[in-house]
């Protein structure tokens, strides 16, 4: 049995197309074609292949810099009871303020990326994470500024 990614091979044009889409996923195909020096039909074909084979699974919203600057973000490092790890991950995934969840090696088991509109809501969110079944310990670092974001 083959998976979506078994036959996937990206060339330099595919990589450039993905970079352009990361900058603006709503960029018109005609503009993508000009930037890539390809026909619109060739770009449509590449997009269809990238969607079918898996690298492009969807398109997302890019927040305005003004809105984005007002958000307070934090990394919450989480130590989880081993027998409750899956249940804890499901509970975390159900939290809308959680933007990413990673498993990591070391003292902690997970790192949750969270964001809130103010410090009070961030504090309540961190308390909610700490009170989940299976969470043994949390350590939080608030992000002060972004030096590079792609």
C-alpha positions in Angstrom: 0.0 0.0 0.0 1.3 3.4 -0.9 0.7 6.6 1.0 0.1 10.1 -0.4 3.7 11.1 0.0 5.4 7.9 -1.4 5.8 9.3 -4.9 6.3 12.9 -3.9 9.3 14.7 -5.3 9.5 18.5 -5.2 11.6 20.4 -7.6 12.9 24.0 -7.3 9.7 25.4 -9.0 7.5 23.5 -6.5 9.6 24.9 -3.6 9.3 28.4 -5.0 5.5 28.0 -5.5 5.1 26.8 -1.9 7.2 29.8 -0.7 4.9 32.2 -2.7 1.8 30.6 -1.2 3.2 30.9 2.3 3.5 34.6 1.8 0.0 34.9 0.4 -2.2 31.9 -0.1 -4.8 33.9 -1.9 -2.4 35.2 -4.5 -4.0 34.8 -8.0 -2.8 32.0 -10.2 -1.9 34.6 -12.9 0.4 36.3 -10.5 2.0 33.0 -9.4 2.5 32.1 -13.1 4.3 35.4 -13.8 6.5 35.0 -10.7 7.4 31.4 -11.7 7.6 32.2 -15.4 5.1 29.5 -16.2 1.7 29.3 -17.9 -1.4 29.5 -15.7 -2.2 26.0 -16.8 1.2 24.8 -15.6 0.6 26.4 -12.2 -2.9 24.9 -11.9 -1.4 21.5 -12.7 1.3 21.9 -10.0 -1.2 23.1 -7.4 -3.5 20.2 -8.1 -0.5 17.7 -7.8 0.7 19.4 -4.5 -2.8 19.1 -3.1 -3.3 15.6 -4.2 0.0 14.3 -3.1 -0.1 16.0 0.3 2.2 19.0 0.7 -0.7 21.5 0.4 -3.4 20.4 2.7 -5.3 23.7 2.9 -5.0 27.4 2.9 -5.1 29.7 5.9 -5.6 33.3 7.1 -2.6 35.6 7.6 -3.4 38.1 10.3 -2.8 41.8 9.9 0.4 43.1 11.7 -1.8 45.4 13.8 -4.0 42.6 15.1 -1.1 40.2 15.4 0.9 42.6 17.5 -1.9 42.8 20.1 -1.9 39.1 20.7 0.0 37.7 23.7 1.7 34.4 22.9 3.4 31.9 25.1 5.0 28.5 25.0 3.7 26.2 27.7 5.9 23.3 28.5 3.9 20.4 29.9 4.8 17.3 31.9 2.1 14.7 31.4 1.3 11.5 33.3 2.2 8.7 30.8 -1.0 6.8 31.0 -3.1 10.0 30.3 -1.0 11.4 27.5 -3.5 10.7 24.7 -6.4 12.0 26.7 -4.5 15.1 27.7 -3.5 15.8 24.0 -7.2 15.5 23.0 -8.2 18.0 25.8 -5.5 20.4 24.7 -6.5 20.1 21.0 -10.0 21.2 21.9 -8.8 24.6 23.3 -9.2 27.2 20.6 -6.4 29.4 22.0 -3.9 26.6 21.4 -2.3 27.2 18.1 0.2 24.3 18.0 1.1 21.3 20.1 4.5 19.5 19.9 5.9 16.4 21.6 9.5 17.0 22.8 12.3 15.1 24.4 13.7 16.1 27.8 12.1 17.0 31.1 8.7 18.0 29.5 6.6 15.9 27.2 4.7 18.6 25.2 5.1 22.2 24.2 1.8 24.0 23.6 1.8 27.3 21.7 -1.0 29.5 23.0 -2.3 33.0 22.4 -4.7 35.3 24.0 -5.9 38.9 23.6 -4.7 40.0 27.1 -2.7 38.9 30.1 -5.8 38.0 32.1 -7.0 35.6 29.5 -3.6 34.1 29.0 -3.4 33.6 32.8 -6.8 31.9 32.8 -5.7 29.7 29.8 -2.5 28.6 31.6 -4.6 27.8 34.7 -7.0 25.7 32.5 -4.1 23.8 31.0 -2.6 23.1 34.4 -5.9 21.7 35.7 -6.4 19.2 32.9 -6.4 15.5 33.9 -2.9 14.2 33.3 -1.0 17.5 33.5 1.6 17.1 36.2 3.5 20.4 35.7 3.7 23.4 33.4 6.4 26.0 32.8 5.4 29.0 30.7 7.5 31.4 28.7 5.7 34.5 27.3 7.0 35.6 23.9 8.2 39.2 24.0 8.8 39.8 20.3 9.1 38.1 17.0 12.4 38.3 15.1 11.4 36.1 12.2 8.1 34.6 11.3 7.3 32.6 8.1 
